[in-house]
Amino acid sequence: ADLKHPGEVLEELAAQGYKWAVIQSMHLICGHEFDRLVSQERPSGFRTSMGLPLLSSADDYVAAAKAVARFVPLEQDMAAVFVGHGTDHPAWASYPAFESILRRFHGPSIFAGVVEGYPDIDIILERVVAAGFEKVRLIPFMLVAGTHFREDLTGEDDSWQKSFEDRGIAVEVTDYGMGHIDMITKIYCSHIKAAL
């Protein structure tokens, strides 16, 4: 699809006579890409309000943790491993924070790691092995199960799935992202309402 840059859309809206627009971030955390979206120039005299990423408040974390309940409860010897993109932005701590909230609602069989940054596959793998789990369910903590899912989570080389299987752990894969979960989209909608 030939998608337009948000700045182009705002220029078009301004040319059509609109004075105000809400920009809704589809990011999961407030990282580098969200910062860039916020700092982009706007048309002169055009008002914008920003809808925040998925995990922006304590209430968002709780709502998101409840939204992913479909992935638990698990078989007794199975862990659920949520895998996000990761970042070197100070917002990297969103992932361990989300794991903490997930565990509050769903118990100690829940883990959250990232493709890039901390906590990475090595850390999560060792924690899962040390806890004695024989199976894992890999869940993309991403809006869609796209390139990262195909290459990093389930690919032939150096993927999360292969790493677990190499340690004798059976892997079940969830092949869709967070954007397919109604309760997750409701969080984004609540952010649009807040921006309005």
N, C-alpha and C positions, 0 to 999 in steps of 0.2 A: 504494500500500500504506500502511496505517496503522501505521507503525513506531513503537515505543516508544522514549523517551529512555533511555539507559543507566541513569540514576538510577532510573527507574521499574522497570526490569527487576531491578535490585539490591534495591529495596524488596520486590518480589514474592518474590525468592529468599530474602530474610531472613525474610519472613512464613511461608515454607514450611519454615523451619528450617535452611536452609543457612547455613554459617558462613564460607565462602570461595568466591570466584569469580575467575576469570581474565578480564580485559577485554582483548580483542585489538583494537588499533588497526588500522584499514584505511587509514590515511593512508600516503602515500608518503614523506613527510619529517616531521621533528619540528618542525612549525611551530605557528602560533597555535592551530589547532583541536586539535592533540594536547595542547598545554599546557592548554587548557580541559578536555579530557577527564581529564587527570591531576589537575587542581585541583578537580574537582567533588566535592561532599560525598558521603560514603558512609553507609549506615545504621550506627547506633551499634553497636559490637561486631562489625561485619562486616569480614572481612579481604578485601582485594583485591590481586591482582598484575596488573601491566600488561605486556601483550605490545607490544613496540616497533614503530614504523612500518617500512615496507619497507627504507628506506635508513638504517640505524642504526649500522652498523659497517663497517669496511673490507671484511670478508668479505661483507657484504650487497651492497656496491657491486659487488664482483667477481662474485658469484653472479647479480646482476641483469643485469650486462653480458653474461654468458654466456647468460642466459635469453632475451635478445632477439636472439640470433644469427640467428634466422629472417628478420630484416629485412636481413641482409647475407649473402654478398657481393652487391654491387649491380653494375649495368652500370657500365662504366668512367667514364661521364660523369654518373653519378647520385650525389647526396648523400642520406643518410638524416638527416632532421631530426626529433628527438624534441621534442615540445612539451608542457610541464607547465603547471600552473595558475600557479605563481609565488607569491611572498610578500614582504612587507616585514619578516618575521621574520628574525633573524640566520641562520636555516637556509636563506636564499636561496642561500647558497654551495653547497648540495647539488647544484644543477643544473650549474654549471661543473665541480664535482668529478666528477659522474657522466659528463659529457662526456669528461673526461680519462681516466677508467677505460675508457669505451667505446672511445676511440681507441687505447688500449693493446692492446685485443683485436681491434678491427675496422678500424683504420686511420684515415687523415685525412679520410675522406669522411663522418664522423659529426659531427653538431652537436646541441647541446641548448639550447633556448630556452624562454621562458615567455610566457604570455598577459599576466600582470601582473607587472611588476618587471623584473629584469635576469637574463639578457640577453633583450631583447625582439625583436620581429619586425625592426625596422630594423637592429639589430646583426647578427642571424643572416643576414638577406637580403644585407647588404653583404659579409659573410664568404663566403657561398656564391657570390655573383657574382665576388668577387675571386679565388676559387679556380678559377673557370672552369667550374663545373658547369652543364650544360644541362638537367638533370632533377633533381627532388627527390622523395623519398618522405616524406610527412608522416605521423608516427606519434604518436598521442596518448599522452604519458607521463602517463596518468591511469588510475585504476582502471577506469573505464568511459568509453566514448565517448558522453558525454551532452550537456548544454547547451553547455559550452565547445567541444566538438567541432563541433556543428552551427552555432553562431554565430561562434565565433572562428577556428576552423581552416578551415571549408569554407563559411561563409555568403557571401551575395551582396555584402555591404558590408564593406570594410576587413578581410577575413579573410586569414589566412596564405596560403591557396591563391590568392586573387585578387592579393595582393601579389607573389607569385612569378610568376604568369602575366603580370602587367602588365610585368614585367622580361624577358619572353620565355622564361621557364623553365617547362618542362612539369612538371605535378604529378600524382603518383600518391598516393592517400590510403589509409591503413590505417584501416578503419572499426571497430576494436575496441580496447578498452583493455587495460592490463596484467593485469587480473583474469582474462583469458581464457587466460593462459599458465601451463601447469602448473608450470614451474620457478619462476615468481613466487609462485604460491600455496604452493609448498613452503617458500619463505623465510618467509612469514607463519606457516606451521605450525611452523617451527623456532623462531619467536619465542614461540609458545604453549608449546612444550615448555620453553623457557628460563624463561618466567614460572611454569610449574608447578614 
